Amino acid sequence: MVKQISQVEFNNAINSSEPVLVDFFASWCGPCRMLAPIMEDISNEHNVYKINIDEEEELARQFNIMSIPCVICFKDGKEISRMVGFGPKEEILKLLK
């Protein structure tokens, strides 16, 4: 299950030795809504979190989120890959490698 997190929970979520996907989204974004079921599916096997950029503007600024959806893969607290815009499940899974 994809868990929507706040800035307070963010650092704990990304400081994992396993890759973690973070989906920066907005409720009004059509491509974000299209991506949601794919992220939900991926969350059955991987750690997936969502950040609402309208509620967490500081995080969006911190990670230079200029377009959404934006999926960032973190490992040990560091960004290792990023995908901007809608993409198929296979593209998103590539971020984890």
N, C-alpha and C positions, 0 to 999 in steps of 0.2 A: 504494500500500500504506500502511495506517495504521501508524504507528510509535509504540510505547509508549515514552515518555520519562520521565526522572527530573527532579527539581528542578534538578540541575546542567545538564541540556540545555535546560530550559524557556526561560530568558531568550534564548538564541540562537534558539530555534524561533520565538518570538513577535515578535522584532525584525526583521520582514520588511516591506518596502514593499507586498507582496502580502498580502491577507487570509489568515489562518491560522485553521483551526478546531481547537479543543482540546476533546476529549470527556473529561469527568471521569466516571469509572465505577467500579464494583466488580464483581468476578467473581461475587458472589452475587446481583447485581441482575438480575431478570428483564427489566425494560424496557431495561436496558443491553445485555443479550444480544440483544434484538430490534433495537436500534439499530445493533449492530455491522456487519451486512451493508450497511446503508444508508451508514454512514460509510466502509466499504471501497469502495463504489461511487463515492462522492463523491471519494475520495482518488485516483481515476484522473485527475482534472482539477484538483484543488486540494490544497493542503498541509493534511493532517489528522494530528493527533497525539492520543494517548490518555494520560491520567494516571489511574493507579490510586489512588483516594483512601485506600485502606487502607495503601498503601506510601508515599504522599506526603501525609501528614496536614497538614504545614505549608502546602503549596500550597492544599489544600482550605480551610484556615482563612483564608489570605491572600485568597482570592477569594470568601469567604463561601458556600461550597458547602454548602447545607443539605439539598438533595434531589438525587437522581441518577436518571437521567442528567442532566447539565448540560453543554450545549455552548456554549462561548464563542468568539466570533470576535474575533481580535486583529489589529491593523494597526499597524505601527511601535511595537510594544510596549505598545499601549493597547487596552483592551477597547472594542469598538465595538458589540457586540450579544450577547445571551444568550438561550438557550432552555432551560427546565427541563422535564424529563419527556420522554416519547417523542413524537416527531412524524414526519410523513412527510418524504420527501426534499425536497419542494417547500418545506416550512417551513424546513428546515435551509439550503437554498440561499439563502433570503431573508436569512439572517444575513450572507451575504457581500456584500450590496449596501449 
